[in-house]
C-alpha cells in the first residue's frame, strides 16, 4: 500500500509552526495509537508538536508509550496546524480547538474534508496503517520500539486482534514489519485485554441482563444505563467492547450497545455487523458514521424507549433495503 506521493508528508516536512494532533473523544486503540505514533515521530524530527484529547486516557490504553503526555483539550491555545486522526471530522474531538489549518487522517467512509493534505483511505485496515505509511515514506529508520508499539496497538485493536473482515495479507505483513521494529504482540494483547477490574465484571453482569433479541433474532442489543456506572464504580470507558457480547450470538446480523449519556443529553449507540449488513448506513441516518461493520452515532432522545425506537426503526429500514430475511 505504498503511495507514490503523499501531499501531507511534503507539507509536514516543511511545517515550522505549532502542530496539534487530536484523537476523537473517548479514544480507542486506533485513535490513540495513531496519534501517539505520529506525535513521537514528529517530536523526533524536532517539530513543535502536542497531542490532545478531550477525555482522560482509559485504563486499557494507558500502556501506550508516552500516553501521559496527552494534554486535555480545550487548552485555550492556538495552533498553526491541527491534525485529527481516526475521525470523521474535528467535531469528533468533542471540544473546540483553535487551529489555522485543519487536516484529517482517517480510514472511515465519508466525513468532513479539509483539503489536499487530508490523508484518507477507507480500504486501510486502520488509521494506524496510514500513519505507518506516512512515517515509512518519510524515514522508516526512525520507527523505534515505542512508535512500533503505538502503530501495532492501533492495527491490532481495530482488526479485533486480526479476527475482523479488515484483516488481510497486508494487515499481517504490516504486523510483521512492526514486530521487526520492536512491537511485542503478547504484551499489547495482555495490556489491552487482560487487565479488567472486578468492577467492570460487575458492570458486564448488569449489562447482560438487558440483552434482548429483535427482528426474529437478526438483531441483538444491550443497554448501558448511566446508573450502572454509578452502581458498579465504573466509568464510561468501561463500556468499550461490550457490544461484542450481542454480536457473538448465533444468527445475529446486527448488534448494538445503547449507552446513556445524560451529561450530553444523548444516547450513544455502537453498531456492529458480522457479514451482510452495512451498519454505516444506519449510523449515517442517525447523524453518525463509521465502517460497514463497525459504526456509531449519538441519538437525541428524552427517554430510553424513544432512543431505542429510533434506533430499531433505522436498523429495520436497513434490513429491508438489503433484503435481509427474517
C-alpha positions as CSV (number, residue, x, y, z in Angstrom):
1,X,0.0,0.0,0.0
2,X,3.0,2.3,-0.6
3,X,2.0,5.6,-2.1
4,X,3.9,7.3,-4.9
5,X,3.2,10.7,-3.4
6,X,1.7,11.8,-0.1
7,X,1.0,15.6,-0.1
8,X,0.7,15.6,3.7
9,X,4.3,14.3,4.0
10,X,5.6,17.2,2.0
11,X,3.5,19.7,3.9
12,X,4.7,18.4,7.3
13,X,8.3,18.2,6.2
14,X,8.3,22.0,5.6
15,X,6.0,22.9,8.5
16,X,7.6,25.2,11.1
17,X,4.6,26.2,13.2
18,X,2.9,24.6,16.1
19,X,1.1,21.3,15.5
20,X,-1.8,19.8,17.5
21,X,-2.6,16.1,16.9
22,X,-6.1,15.2,18.1
23,X,-8.0,12.0,18.9
24,X,-11.7,11.7,18.9
25,X,-13.4,11.8,22.3
26,X,-13.4,8.5,24.3
27,X,-10.4,7.3,22.3
28,X,-9.9,3.7,21.2
29,X,-6.7,1.9,20.4
30,X,-6.6,3.0,16.8
31,X,-7.2,6.7,17.7
32,X,-4.6,6.9,20.5
33,X,-2.1,4.6,18.8
34,X,-2.2,6.6,15.6
35,X,-2.0,9.9,17.4
36,X,0.9,8.9,19.7
37,X,2.9,7.3,16.8
38,X,2.7,10.5,14.7
39,X,3.4,12.6,17.8
40,X,6.5,10.7,18.7
41,X,7.8,10.7,15.2
42,X,7.3,14.4,14.6
43,X,8.9,15.0,18.0
44,X,11.9,13.1,16.9
45,X,12.2,15.4,14.0
46,X,12.3,18.4,16.2
47,X,8.8,19.6,15.4
48,X,6.7,21.8,17.8
49,X,4.1,19.2,18.4
50,X,1.4,18.5,21.0
51,X,-1.1,15.6,21.3
52,X,-4.5,16.3,22.8
53,X,-7.7,14.6,23.8
54,X,-10.9,15.7,25.5
55,X,-11.2,12.7,27.7
56,X,-8.8,11.0,30.2
57,X,-6.9,8.1,28.7
58,X,-8.7,4.9,29.6
59,X,-7.0,2.3,31.7
60,X,-6.9,-0.2,28.9
61,X,-4.7,2.2,26.8
62,X,-2.5,3.7,29.5
63,X,0.3,1.3,28.5
64,X,0.8,3.1,25.2
65,X,4.2,4.8,25.2
66,X,4.1,8.4,26.5
67,X,0.3,8.4,26.9
68,X,0.9,10.6,30.0
69,X,2.0,13.4,27.6
70,X,-1.5,13.8,26.1
71,X,-2.9,17.2,27.1
72,X,-6.5,17.9,27.9
73,X,-8.5,19.9,25.4
74,X,-9.7,22.5,25.1
75,X,-6.5,24.1,26.4
76,X,-7.1,27.6,25.1
77,X,-4.0,27.6,22.9
78,X,-3.8,28.5,19.2
79,X,-2.1,26.0,16.9
80,X,-0.9,26.6,13.3
81,X,-1.8,23.1,12.3
82,X,-4.4,20.7,13.6
83,X,-4.4,17.0,12.6
84,X,-7.3,14.8,13.8
85,X,-6.8,11.1,13.5
86,X,-9.3,8.2,13.1
87,X,-12.2,10.6,13.0
88,X,-14.9,11.8,10.5
89,X,-14.0,15.4,11.4
90,X,-12.9,17.9,14.0
91,X,-16.4,17.8,15.6
92,X,-15.5,14.3,16.8
93,X,-12.9,15.8,19.1
94,X,-15.8,16.7,21.3
95,X,-14.3,20.1,22.2
96,X,-13.5,23.3,20.4
97,X,-9.9,23.8,19.3
98,X,-8.2,26.8,17.8
99,X,-6.2,25.9,14.7
100,X,-5.4,27.6,11.4
101,X,-5.0,24.6,9.1
102,X,-7.2,21.5,9.6
103,X,-6.1,18.1,8.4
104,X,-7.6,14.7,8.7
105,X,-6.0,11.2,8.7
106,X,-8.7,8.5,8.7
107,X,-10.0,5.3,7.3
108,X,-13.7,5.9,7.7
109,X,-16.1,6.3,4.8
110,X,-17.4,9.9,4.3
111,X,-17.0,12.6,6.9
112,X,-15.6,16.1,6.6
113,X,-12.8,17.0,4.1
114,X,-10.4,19.9,4.7
115,X,-8.2,20.0,1.6
116,X,-5.5,18.3,-0.3
117,X,-3.4,17.4,2.8
118,X,-6.1,15.1,4.2
119,X,-4.9,11.5,4.2
120,X,-7.9,9.2,3.9
121,X,-8.3,5.7,2.7
122,X,-11.4,3.7,3.6
123,X,-9.7,0.5,2.4
124,X,-7.0,0.7,5.0
125,X,-7.4,-1.7,7.9
126,X,-6.8,1.0,10.5
127,X,-5.8,4.7,10.7
128,X,-2.6,3.4,12.3
129,X,-1.7,1.8,9.0
130,X,-2.0,5.1,7.2
131,X,0.3,6.7,9.9
132,X,2.8,3.9,9.3
133,X,2.7,4.6,5.5
134,X,3.3,8.3,6.2
135,X,6.2,7.6,8.6
136,X,7.8,4.9,6.5
137,X,7.7,7.0,3.3
138,X,9.4,9.8,5.3
139,X,12.0,8.0,7.3
140,X,11.4,4.4,8.3
141,X,14.6,4.2,10.2
142,X,13.0,6.4,12.8
143,X,10.4,3.8,13.7
144,X,11.7,2.6,17.1
145,X,10.0,0.2,19.6
146,X,7.8,2.9,21.0
147,X,6.5,4.1,17.7
148,X,6.0,0.5,16.5
149,X,4.1,-0.4,19.7
150,X,1.7,2.6,19.1
151,X,1.1,1.6,15.5
152,X,0.7,-2.1,16.3
153,X,-1.8,-1.2,19.0
154,X,-4.0,0.7,16.5
155,X,-3.7,-2.1,13.9
156,X,-4.4,-5.0,16.3
157,X,-7.3,-3.4,18.2
158,X,-9.1,-2.2,15.1
159,X,-8.9,-5.6,13.5
160,X,-10.1,-7.4,16.6
161,X,-6.6,-8.8,17.0
162,X,-6.7,-10.0,13.4
163,X,-10.2,-11.5,13.5
164,X,-12.3,-8.9,11.7
165,X,-13.0,-8.6,8.0
166,X,-10.4,-5.8,7.6
167,X,-7.8,-8.5,8.2
168,X,-5.9,-9.4,5.0
169,X,-2.5,-10.2,3.7
170,X,-1.4,-6.5,4.0
171,X,-2.6,-6.5,7.6
172,X,-0.3,-9.4,8.5
173,X,2.6,-8.1,6.5
174,X,2.4,-4.7,8.4
175,X,2.1,-6.5,11.7
176,X,5.3,-8.5,10.8
177,X,7.1,-5.2,10.0
178,X,6.0,-3.7,13.3
179,X,7.2,-6.7,15.2
180,X,10.5,-6.4,13.4
181,X,10.7,-2.8,14.7
182,X,10.2,-4.0,18.3
183,X,6.4,-4.3,18.9
184,X,5.5,-7.2,21.2
185,X,2.2,-8.7,20.3
186,X,1.7,-10.6,23.5
187,X,2.5,-7.5,25.6
188,X,0.0,-5.4,23.7
189,X,-2.7,-8.1,23.9
190,X,-2.2,-8.6,27.7
191,X,-2.2,-4.9,28.5
192,X,-5.2,-4.2,26.3
193,X,-7.3,-7.2,27.1
194,X,-6.3,-8.9,30.3
195,X,-6.3,-6.1,32.9
196,X,-10.0,-5.9,33.7
197,X,-11.2,-4.8,37.1
198,X,-13.7,-6.6,39.3
199,X,-15.9,-3.5,39.0
200,X,-16.0,-3.9,35.2
201,X,-17.0,-7.5,35.6
202,X,-19.9,-6.4,37.8
203,X,-20.8,-3.8,35.1
204,X,-20.8,-6.6,32.4
205,X,-23.2,-8.7,34.6
206,X,-25.7,-5.8,34.9
207,X,-25.4,-5.1,31.1
208,X,-26.0,-8.7,30.1
209,X,-29.3,-8.6,31.9
210,X,-30.5,-6.1,29.3
211,X,-29.6,-8.3,26.4
212,X,-32.5,-8.6,24.0
213,X,-33.2,-10.0,20.6
214,X,-35.2,-8.2,17.9
215,X,-36.3,-8.8,14.3
216,X,-36.7,-12.6,14.9
217,X,-33.2,-12.9,16.2
218,X,-31.4,-10.9,13.4
219,X,-30.7,-8.1,15.8
220,X,-29.4,-8.1,19.3
221,X,-28.7,-5.3,21.7
222,X,-27.7,-4.2,25.2
223,X,-28.4,-1.1,27.1
224,X,-25.9,0.6,29.5
225,X,-27.8,2.9,31.7
226,X,-25.8,5.7,33.5
227,X,-26.8,4.3,36.8
228,X,-24.9,1.1,36.0
229,X,-21.6,3.0,36.1
230,X,-22.5,4.6,39.5
231,X,-23.7,1.3,41.0
232,X,-20.5,-0.6,40.0
233,X,-17.9,2.2,40.4
234,X,-17.0,2.1,36.7
235,X,-16.6,4.8,34.0
236,X,-17.9,5.3,30.5
237,X,-14.7,4.0,29.1
238,X,-15.5,0.6,30.7
239,X,-18.3,0.2,28.1
240,X,-15.7,-0.2,25.4
241,X,-16.1,-3.5,23.6
242,X,-19.3,-4.6,25.4
243,X,-21.2,-4.5,22.0
244,X,-19.3,-7.7,21.1
245,X,-21.4,-9.7,23.5
246,X,-24.6,-9.4,21.5
247,X,-22.6,-9.6,18.3
248,X,-21.3,-13.1,19.3
249,X,-24.8,-14.6,19.3
250,X,-25.5,-17.1,16.5
251,X,-27.9,-15.8,13.8
252,X,-27.4,-12.2,14.7
253,X,-26.7,-9.9,11.8
254,X,-26.7,-6.5,13.6
255,X,-25.6,-5.9,17.2
256,X,-25.8,-2.7,19.2
257,X,-24.9,-1.1,22.5
258,X,-27.1,1.8,23.6
259,X,-25.3,3.9,26.2
260,X,-27.0,6.6,28.2
261,X,-25.0,9.9,28.4
262,X,-27.1,12.3,30.5
263,X,-24.3,14.9,30.6
264,X,-24.7,15.4,26.8
265,X,-28.5,14.7,26.7
266,X,-28.0,11.8,24.2
267,X,-27.8,8.1,23.9
268,X,-24.7,6.9,22.2
269,X,-25.0,3.8,20.0
270,X,-22.3,1.5,18.9
271,X,-23.3,-0.7,16.0
272,X,-21.6,-3.9,14.8
273,X,-22.3,-6.2,11.8
274,X,-21.0,-9.7,11.1
275,X,-21.2,-10.1,7.3
276,X,-24.1,-8.8,5.4
277,X,-25.5,-5.5,6.9
278,X,-23.8,-2.2,6.3
279,X,-24.2,-0.5,9.7
280,X,-22.5,2.7,8.5
281,X,-25.7,3.5,6.6
282,X,-27.7,3.1,9.8
283,X,-25.3,5.3,11.7
284,X,-25.3,8.0,8.9
285,X,-29.1,8.3,9.1
286,X,-28.7,8.8,12.8
287,X,-26.1,11.5,12.3
288,X,-23.0,9.4,12.9
289,X,-20.8,7.3,10.7
290,X,-18.0,4.7,10.6
291,X,-17.3,1.4,8.7
292,X,-19.6,-1.1,7.1
293,X,-19.1,-3.5,10.1
294,X,-18.5,-1.0,12.9
295,X,-20.1,2.4,13.3
296,X,-21.6,4.7,15.8
297,X,-23.9,7.7,16.4
298,X,-25.5,9.8,19.1
299,X,-29.3,9.8,19.4
300,X,-31.1,12.8,20.9
301,X,-34.0,11.4,22.9
302,X,-35.9,12.2,26.1
303,X,-36.0,8.5,27.2
304,X,-34.6,5.1,26.7
305,X,-37.7,4.0,24.9
306,X,-37.6,6.9,22.5
307,X,-33.9,6.3,21.7
308,X,-34.4,2.6,21.3
309,X,-37.4,3.2,19.0
310,X,-35.4,5.5,16.7
311,X,-32.5,3.0,16.6
312,X,-34.7,-0.1,15.8
313,X,-36.5,1.8,13.1
314,X,-33.3,2.6,11.3
315,X,-32.0,-0.9,11.7
316,X,-35.3,-2.3,10.3
317,X,-35.0,0.0,7.3
318,X,-31.5,-1.2,6.5
319,X,-32.5,-4.9,6.8
320,X,-35.4,-4.2,4.4
321,X,-33.1,-2.2,2.0
322,X,-30.6,-5.1,1.9
323,X,-33.3,-7.8,1.7
324,X,-32.1,-9.4,4.9
325,X,-34.8,-12.0,5.6
326,X,-36.3,-12.7,9.0
